[in-house]
Amino acid sequence: MLVTFEPHPLKVLRPELATQSLTTPVEKKEILAESGLDYAVFIAFNKVLSKYQPRQFVKEILVERLHVQELVIGHDHGFGRDRSGNVDTLRELGEELGFQVDVVEPVEVGGAVVSSTRIRNAVNAGRMDEVELCLGRLYSISGTVVYGEQRGRNLGYPTANLSLSDEDKLMPRPGIYAVQCRVDGERYSGALHLGPRPTFKGLSSSIEVHLLDFDRDIYGSEVAVEFVKFLREIVPFDSPQQLIAQMGKDAEAARRTVDERARSL
């Protein structure tokens, strides 16, 4: 059984300091279900719960409601009012209330400790290979395919324009990305545009993906996009013809990148 809070405590206590989510509640449930976990408990965090002293929280929630017998916790975990409880507190309460405490020590990847801050920094910088190493999976977003201006189709590279399923999701830096997409249970390689569209005047930023070897009407469908690699910055082109030529290069670079990753697994 996994126990977590929703929403993140910072969103309740200091919303002005809260960061966007690396994993949405829906994504968490999907990932946990795929892991084989039997149960996941999402505790609704609120200001009443934030005032619980460490002992009160452990006794009333973990012991009396969830009947904890063994607790696995991160080495730097803080809990209870003002985060006044820590691993030592849990060990003391475990002895008193009859449960075992196992502490997960820091995990290093690439010579540095894995943390949510490190992962956020990597997402913000578009270092998707580092993100994958830290998470153990590709970073993803999901959204519904909506109608756009048909620019891509008119240029010979139709794109699926996405409206995000959760606006609180942390987005990578603007750019062109090699991606994998899940559509109706099938996987497709693709090239994703994330950000402004400077070649054409008056167009707002967008999230749109050109799916390779794909030609179906999927308006209204849910699409999951997994980021494989940042390919290039978004730049304006002097003519549609120059943009078309670059889109062809982007599509081939995306295909090659996704194929190379698949062969390396």
Summary of the structure (lengths in Angstrom):
residues: 265
radius of gyration: 22.2
end to end distance: 29.5
largest distance: 72.9
contacts: 720
relative contact order: 0.11
helix: 35%
strand: 29%
